Structures are given as structure tokens and as C-alpha cells.
């Protein structure tokens, strides 16, 4: 069963033309060595070896940034399989679709020298044709992100059919209306972070100007990753998005485990926040024995003003 990825062709798609003309996708991240014999099946093993190498080459970067870079390098070089589809923006509001057709190859001296061969399909997708949810997912931070949850919509778009908007394929979603609203709420929360209670103690983590919204992990993208102003605490923020209470709590714990294992430094602790519309008794009970996850409710108010 093939999978689906959004892949950036250089920062802000600067290398899109060369990749489209040369039938490849690729990365570099300044790690100038052939990875052919260094691509294990487990990306954690790859990160354990290459995060120190990345940090040596980029001493100004954080361990979080190094984890993001090495994870993307492994995914493009190894994790994406033959037959998987990649959706690559060209910087003009359009996505080009390619099928990965071969294994990793090293092309020293060239742009994006850690490469995979791709056959580009004769189709481009306008970003405006995507559902709000898919646009949100394809806007995730980083070089590569999985968009497998939108498989049905992507197949329809590739086939030239516009899919219904604001539909989640997540089987844990119990309330589609809440899912749709909280997709927008996440963006609002990011844009207005400084005015929230969380914004008093935490900043949304940023790497090279990109905010850690929809930060990729091995179990999916976490909604928001924040870091305390004193850099001592990392915070995983998850919106309930209409999902079952047990599911959102379990997912938050998995994200926290990932952050602790792969991103946190020895002097950093990891905490979590779950945000929902309702004062959910099931979430509160699930969190009762978990001291490092807090529960927040949000309120929405509307006001009509006569013209």
C-alpha cells in the first residue's frame, strides 16, 4: 500500500525547476557523505548516529533542529518507498506529483545531493483545490511530512476530481464539526500565541523562521511544539479535534515520549497540554494519573454589530 508525502524541493522550493527537469527529489543538510551504507531500517538508529554529526557541522542549531533535519534526511533517503507518491510545491501555489522509482543515490557537488529518482506525473494540483485540512497538513514545518491521512482526497486530486472539503479520515474523530473548527483554531492559536496563558511561559519552537506547528514524529504530526522561555521545558500541545478522549490522551503521551527520547536535552523536561471545547470528564479521568499533562478548555464568542 503506497504512502503519500509532501516534500520541499529546497528552502521555499528554490530548487523545484531543477528537480522537475532532472526527475529527482533530494536533501542535503550539510552532511556531505555517501549514506548508502548508513541507512538502517530504524530511523532512530540513523538519528542517534547523525544528530551529533549534524550538530558538529551546525553548532548554532539545537537538538530539536538536528532531530528534524536528520529525520527528514532519513525519510527522503530511506523511509519513502518505491511507488510512494510525493507532492512537491513549486512556490507558485501549485503542487507537482511524482512517483518514487528508485533507491537512494549520492550526487556530490550537485544541489540536493542526497537524492531519489522520481517519475513526475502529468498533473499539477492547485493549492486552492485542496481541502482546508489538506492545506493545513501540507503546510507542516520541515522538508518532508506524511500526508497519508488524506489518501482518498489525494487520489481524487491526482485523478482530477476535487474532493469534499473539511473531512477527516482519522477513525478516532467522533465529532466532525469540532474537527473542522479546531483545524482553524490551531492556526488562530499559533498566530495569537503571545496573548494566551501558555504564551506567558512558553514560545512556539522555531527553526530558521519556521514555527513547529504539525511537527513530525514517528506516530504522526503533533499540533504544536513549544519551549519554555528559560529553555528548560518542552511542551507538546494537542487540540482534541473531535477525537475520542482516550485517543487524544494516548497520542499526546506518544508524542511526549518521542520528544523526550529524540529531542530533549539532558536538562530539559517534557510536558503536555490537551485543549478541548468541552469540560471533558473522560479526559480529566484519563489525565488524573498523569501529572505532567494539563487540560485546557477554549471558549468561542461571536458578536453581531448592526451596520
C-alpha positions as CSV (number, residue, x, y, z in Angstrom):
1,X,0.0,0.0,0.0
2,X,1.6,3.2,-1.1
3,X,2.1,6.3,1.1
4,X,1.9,10.0,0.5
5,X,4.4,12.7,1.4
6,X,4.8,16.5,1.0
7,X,8.4,17.1,0.1
8,X,10.0,20.6,-0.2
9,X,12.5,20.9,-3.1
10,X,14.9,23.2,-1.3
11,X,14.0,26.1,1.0
12,X,10.9,27.9,-0.3
13,X,11.0,25.5,-3.3
14,X,14.1,27.2,-4.7
15,X,15.3,24.0,-6.5
16,X,11.9,23.0,-7.9
17,X,12.8,23.6,-11.5
18,X,16.0,21.6,-11.4
19,X,14.2,18.7,-9.6
20,X,11.4,18.7,-12.1
21,X,13.7,18.8,-15.0
22,X,16.1,16.2,-13.5
23,X,13.4,13.7,-12.3
24,X,14.5,13.6,-8.6
25,X,13.8,14.8,-5.1
26,X,16.6,15.4,-2.6
27,X,18.0,16.9,0.5
28,X,21.5,17.9,1.8
29,X,21.5,19.4,5.4
30,X,25.3,19.9,5.0
31,X,26.0,16.2,5.7
32,X,28.5,15.6,2.8
33,X,29.0,11.9,2.8
34,X,27.6,8.9,1.0
35,X,24.8,7.4,3.1
36,X,24.4,4.2,1.0
37,X,25.7,2.0,3.9
38,X,24.3,4.2,6.6
39,X,20.5,3.9,6.1
40,X,19.2,1.5,8.7
41,X,15.5,0.5,8.7
42,X,15.0,2.2,12.0
43,X,15.3,6.0,11.7
44,X,16.1,6.3,15.4
45,X,19.3,4.4,14.8
46,X,20.1,6.8,12.0
47,X,19.3,9.9,14.2
48,X,21.5,8.6,17.0
49,X,24.5,8.4,14.7
50,X,23.9,11.6,12.6
51,X,22.5,14.1,15.1
52,X,26.0,14.6,16.6
53,X,27.4,14.9,13.1
54,X,24.8,17.5,12.1
55,X,25.4,19.5,15.3
56,X,29.2,19.5,14.7
57,X,28.6,20.9,11.3
58,X,25.9,23.3,12.6
59,X,26.9,24.3,16.1
60,X,24.3,27.1,16.1
61,X,21.4,24.6,15.8
62,X,19.5,23.0,18.6
63,X,19.0,19.3,19.2
64,X,15.4,19.8,18.1
65,X,16.5,21.3,14.8
66,X,19.0,18.5,14.4
67,X,16.4,15.9,15.0
68,X,14.1,17.5,12.5
69,X,16.9,17.7,9.9
70,X,18.2,14.1,10.4
71,X,14.6,12.7,10.4
72,X,13.9,14.4,7.1
73,X,17.2,13.2,5.6
74,X,16.4,9.6,6.6
75,X,12.8,9.8,5.4
76,X,13.7,11.1,1.9
77,X,16.7,8.8,1.6
78,X,15.2,5.6,3.0
79,X,11.7,5.9,4.5
80,X,9.9,6.8,1.3
81,X,9.4,3.6,-0.6
82,X,9.3,2.9,-4.3
83,X,5.8,3.5,-5.6
84,X,5.0,6.1,-2.9
85,X,3.7,9.5,-4.2
86,X,5.4,12.8,-3.3
87,X,3.6,16.2,-3.6
88,X,6.1,19.0,-4.1
89,X,5.2,22.7,-4.2
90,X,6.9,24.9,-6.8
91,X,6.5,28.2,-5.0
92,X,3.6,29.4,-7.2
93,X,0.7,27.8,-5.3
94,X,0.9,24.5,-7.3
95,X,2.0,21.0,-6.3
96,X,3.7,18.6,-8.7
97,X,3.1,14.9,-8.1
98,X,5.8,12.3,-8.5
99,X,6.2,8.5,-8.0
100,X,9.4,7.5,-6.4
101,X,11.0,4.9,-8.7
102,X,14.4,4.0,-7.2
103,X,16.6,3.8,-4.2
104,X,19.0,6.4,-2.6
105,X,21.9,7.8,-4.6
106,X,24.6,10.2,-3.7
107,X,25.4,13.0,-6.1
108,X,28.3,15.0,-4.6
109,X,28.9,18.5,-5.9
110,X,25.3,18.9,-7.0
111,X,22.2,20.6,-5.4
112,X,20.3,18.4,-3.0
113,X,22.9,15.7,-3.3
114,X,21.1,13.0,-1.3
115,X,18.6,12.0,-4.0
116,X,15.8,9.7,-5.0
117,X,14.7,9.2,-8.6
118,X,11.2,10.2,-9.4
119,X,8.8,9.9,-12.3
120,X,6.7,13.1,-12.4
121,X,3.1,12.6,-13.3
122,X,1.4,14.8,-15.9
123,X,-0.7,16.5,-13.3
124,X,-0.4,19.6,-11.1
125,X,-2.6,20.4,-8.2
126,X,-3.6,24.0,-7.3
127,X,-3.4,24.6,-3.6
128,X,-6.9,26.2,-3.7
129,X,-8.3,22.8,-4.8
130,X,-7.3,21.2,-1.6
131,X,-9.5,20.8,1.4
132,X,-8.7,23.1,4.4
133,X,-7.4,20.1,6.3
134,X,-5.1,19.0,3.5
135,X,-3.8,22.6,3.0
136,X,-3.1,22.6,6.7
137,X,-1.1,19.3,6.6
138,X,0.9,20.2,3.5
139,X,1.9,23.4,5.4
140,X,3.7,21.4,8.1
141,X,7.2,22.6,9.2
142,X,10.2,20.9,7.7
143,X,11.4,19.4,4.5
144,X,9.1,16.4,4.4
145,X,5.9,15.4,6.1
146,X,3.5,12.5,5.7
147,X,0.0,13.3,4.4
148,X,-1.2,9.7,4.4
149,X,-4.4,10.6,6.3
150,X,-5.6,12.4,3.2
151,X,-5.1,9.4,0.9
152,X,-8.6,9.4,-0.5
153,X,-8.6,13.1,-1.3
154,X,-5.1,13.0,-2.8
155,X,-6.1,10.1,-5.1
156,X,-9.1,12.1,-6.3
157,X,-7.0,15.2,-6.9
158,X,-4.4,13.2,-8.8
159,X,-7.3,11.9,-10.9
160,X,-8.6,15.3,-11.5
161,X,-11.5,15.2,-9.1
162,X,-11.9,17.8,-6.3
163,X,-12.6,16.0,-3.0
164,X,-15.1,17.2,-0.4
165,X,-13.6,19.8,2.0
166,X,-13.1,19.6,5.7
167,X,-13.3,15.8,6.0
168,X,-11.0,13.8,8.3
169,X,-10.1,10.2,7.6
170,X,-9.0,9.8,11.2
171,X,-11.1,6.9,12.6
172,X,-10.8,8.3,16.1
173,X,-12.7,11.5,15.2
174,X,-16.1,11.4,16.9
175,X,-17.3,14.9,16.1
176,X,-16.5,16.1,12.5
177,X,-17.8,19.6,13.3
178,X,-15.4,20.0,16.1
179,X,-12.6,18.6,13.9
180,X,-13.3,21.3,11.3
181,X,-13.5,24.2,13.7
182,X,-10.4,23.1,15.7
183,X,-8.4,22.9,12.5
184,X,-8.9,26.7,12.2
185,X,-8.4,27.1,16.0
186,X,-4.9,25.7,15.8
187,X,-3.9,28.3,13.3
188,X,-5.5,31.0,15.4
189,X,-3.7,29.8,18.5
190,X,-0.3,29.9,16.7
191,X,-0.9,33.4,15.3
192,X,-2.1,34.7,18.7
193,X,0.2,32.6,20.9
194,X,1.6,35.6,22.8
195,X,-1.9,36.6,24.0
196,X,-2.7,33.2,25.5
197,X,-1.9,31.9,29.0
198,X,0.5,29.4,27.5
199,X,2.3,32.3,25.8
200,X,3.4,33.8,29.1
201,X,5.7,30.9,29.9
202,X,6.4,29.3,26.5
203,X,7.3,30.3,23.0
204,X,6.4,28.1,20.0
205,X,9.6,26.4,18.9
206,X,11.1,27.9,15.7
207,X,13.8,26.7,13.4
208,X,15.1,29.0,10.7
209,X,11.9,31.2,11.0
210,X,9.5,28.2,10.7
211,X,7.2,27.5,13.7
212,X,6.9,24.0,15.0
213,X,3.3,23.5,14.1
214,X,2.4,20.0,12.9
215,X,5.9,18.8,13.9
216,X,6.5,15.4,12.5
217,X,7.1,12.4,14.8
218,X,7.2,8.7,14.2
219,X,3.5,8.4,15.1
220,X,2.2,11.4,13.2
221,X,2.5,15.2,13.4
222,X,2.0,16.8,16.8
223,X,-0.1,20.0,16.7
224,X,2.3,22.5,18.4
225,X,5.7,22.1,20.0
226,X,6.7,24.9,22.4
227,X,9.7,25.6,24.6
228,X,9.8,27.5,27.9
229,X,11.4,30.9,27.9
230,X,14.2,29.6,30.1
231,X,14.7,26.6,27.6
232,X,14.2,24.1,30.4
233,X,10.9,22.6,29.4
234,X,9.4,21.3,26.1
235,X,5.7,21.4,25.7
236,X,3.5,19.2,23.5
237,X,0.2,20.9,22.7
238,X,-2.6,18.8,21.3
239,X,-6.1,20.0,20.3
240,X,-8.8,17.4,20.8
241,X,-10.2,18.0,17.2
242,X,-13.3,15.9,17.8
243,X,-11.3,12.8,18.7
244,X,-12.2,10.3,21.3
245,X,-10.8,11.3,24.7
246,X,-8.7,8.2,25.2
247,X,-7.3,8.5,21.7
248,X,-6.1,12.1,22.2
249,X,-4.6,11.4,25.6
250,X,-2.8,8.3,24.3
251,X,-1.5,10.3,21.2
252,X,-0.3,13.1,23.4
253,X,1.7,10.6,25.6
254,X,3.2,9.1,22.5
255,X,4.3,12.5,21.2
256,X,5.8,13.3,24.6
257,X,7.7,10.1,24.6
258,X,9.1,10.9,21.2
259,X,10.1,14.4,22.3
260,X,11.8,13.1,25.4
261,X,13.7,10.4,23.6
262,X,14.7,12.2,20.4
263,X,14.6,15.9,21.0
264,X,15.1,16.9,24.7
265,X,18.5,17.6,26.1
266,X,19.5,16.1,29.4
267,X,18.5,19.3,31.3
268,X,15.0,19.5,29.7
269,X,11.8,18.1,30.9
270,X,8.8,17.3,28.7
271,X,5.2,18.3,29.5
272,X,1.9,18.2,27.7
273,X,-1.3,20.2,27.2
274,X,-4.6,18.9,25.8
275,X,-7.1,21.6,24.6
276,X,-10.8,20.9,24.1
277,X,-14.1,22.8,23.8
278,X,-15.9,20.8,26.4
279,X,-15.0,20.2,30.1
280,X,-14.4,16.5,29.2
281,X,-14.8,14.2,32.2
282,X,-13.2,11.3,30.3
283,X,-10.1,13.4,29.5
284,X,-9.8,14.5,33.1
285,X,-10.1,11.0,34.4
286,X,-7.5,9.7,31.9
287,X,-5.1,12.5,33.0
288,X,-5.7,12.1,36.7
289,X,-2.7,9.8,37.0
290,X,-0.6,11.8,34.6
291,X,0.9,14.7,36.4
292,X,2.8,16.3,33.5
293,X,-0.2,16.8,31.2
294,X,-2.6,19.7,31.8
295,X,-6.1,20.2,30.4
296,X,-7.4,23.5,29.0
297,X,-10.8,24.5,27.6
298,X,-11.2,27.1,25.0
299,X,-14.1,29.5,24.6
300,X,-15.5,30.9,21.3
301,X,-17.6,34.0,21.3
302,X,-19.4,35.7,18.4
303,X,-20.7,39.3,18.3
304,X,-23.2,40.8,15.8
305,X,-22.8,44.5,15.2
306,X,-25.5,46.3,13.3
307,X,-24.1,48.2,10.3
